[in-house]
Amino acid sequence: MSYKPNTICVQSGYTPKNGEPRVLPIYQSTTFKYESSEQMGRLFDLSESGYFYTRLQNPTNDAVAAKICELEGGAAAMLTSSGQAATFYSLFNICGAGDHIVASSAIYGGSFNLIAVTMKRMGIEATFLHPDVSEDELAAAFRPNTKAVFAEVLANPALVVLDIEKFARQAHAHGVPLIVDNTFPTPINCRPFEFGADIVTHSTTKYMDGHATAVGGAIVDSGNFDWLAHADKYPGLTTPDESYHGVTYAKDFGKAGYITKATAQIMRDLGSIQSPQNAFLLNLGLETLALRVERHCQNALAVAKHLESHPKVSWVNYPGLESSRYHELAKKYLPKGSSGVISFGVKGSREDAVHFMDSLKLGAIVTHVADARTCLLHPASTTHRQMTDEQLLEAGVTPDLIRLSVGIEDVDDIIADIDQALEKID
Ligand SMILES: *Cc1c(COP(=O)(O)O)cnc(C)c1O
């Protein structure tokens, strides 16, 4: 029986048996006990599934990963300690020194840095393209050693909506998977697998947790990409892993091959596991995800419309507005709403924008988005400060851009707070 998203949020992942705790328990244990060495050996060989050490797998984490997997309509999923770890693992699971990635330039600053700087130091090259490029330009970015395409469904903070089908078509025409970061829309507003994406990543730190309590990430695999059909490109999945008892992930685990490799090999060696405590908190957040996302979107649309008509606001970027250049793409990929995040420019100087920010009473200045409380940020002086002006513009971030993450408070109070702060500007 397949349930609708509201039901999956509340009920999936953990189903207690008779007499067991109603609420998902926190398995606060690093290790798991077995009666025989032989059985433990089978677990190590991956010939039997079970838990032995929390760095690789933990029952609390797995229940939460299963819920996220179901929300996305995927085949297998895993949690990571952060969204950054999810992005890195999703790529490093299929790329190594000498390989190449095609990436959207309109992505989260941390993801850009990871790919452009840190992964480059590992010998992995990347070509960044604005997601609005023509299909021909996109096609021209591929090289024989390209192993993945990476993009954000709704870019943080640029709010560019990805034409997922265009990217999927080109990725598949070049025999590589499309990996998309679906953090902002969440599976409530977009299920990228339905449009051809192969792998989805999340910073669960944002709407999924929703209360700003736990940093975390997730990777979900659709199971649709045929690694064996491109065996030469992906030897890590299609030839025996001598570091793991000779298993061949894509053959031995089918649709779970990619996630099994990321767990058994990458997580084993790099260790960015989510703590079961955080997974428990994440699960509480997920229970209300569908409700919250709906309210975030309602409030944000009302605030965006208000800002658009305000004389002290020079521009508003929200895909739900008809004035947005991404309105058509948003209607196709995000018909229920994009997210609670809006960007806009305050008329006047950079100082005026800062004055506006400092005058807010309800909205808080924090390096965060997508939690229940309304919050604001000026990316050019914070999250994106390591980028050159040119890179900033490439990522769609202007120096006057204010990112407003609309919370689930009463929308009248949010608008009143913004209005009184705009009043303070001369
Ligand atoms: C925050 C964020 C990340 C990084 O996630 P962390 O949990 O902070 O490591 C990645 N992608 C997007 C779109 C984000 O908003």
PDBQT file of the ligand as one rigid body, heavy atoms in Angstrom, charges set to zero:
ROOT
HETATM    1  C1  LIG A 501      22.685  24.150   3.738  1.00  0.00    +0.000 C 
HETATM    2  C2  LIG A 501      22.780  23.531   2.416  1.00  0.00    +0.000 A 
HETATM    3  C3  LIG A 501      23.758  22.560   2.148  1.00  0.00    +0.000 A 
HETATM    4  C4  LIG A 501      24.788  22.139   3.156  1.00  0.00    +0.000 C 
HETATM    5  O1  LIG A 501      24.172  21.481   4.209  1.00  0.00    +0.000 OA
HETATM    6  P1  LIG A 501      24.745  21.412   5.715  1.00  0.00    +0.000 P 
HETATM    7  O2  LIG A 501      23.739  20.551   6.382  1.00  0.00    +0.000 OA
HETATM    8  O3  LIG A 501      24.823  22.791   6.237  1.00  0.00    +0.000 OA
HETATM    9  O4  LIG A 501      26.095  20.778   5.627  1.00  0.00    +0.000 OA
HETATM   10  C5  LIG A 501      23.757  21.975   0.895  1.00  0.00    +0.000 A 
HETATM   11  N1  LIG A 501      22.867  22.350  -0.043  1.00  0.00    +0.000 NA
HETATM   12  C6  LIG A 501      21.927  23.287   0.178  1.00  0.00    +0.000 A 
HETATM   13  C7  LIG A 501      20.979  23.668  -0.901  1.00  0.00    +0.000 C 
HETATM   14  C8  LIG A 501      21.852  23.920   1.416  1.00  0.00    +0.000 A 
HETATM   15  O5  LIG A 501      20.922  24.853   1.627  1.00  0.00    +0.000 OA
ENDROOT
TORSDOF 0
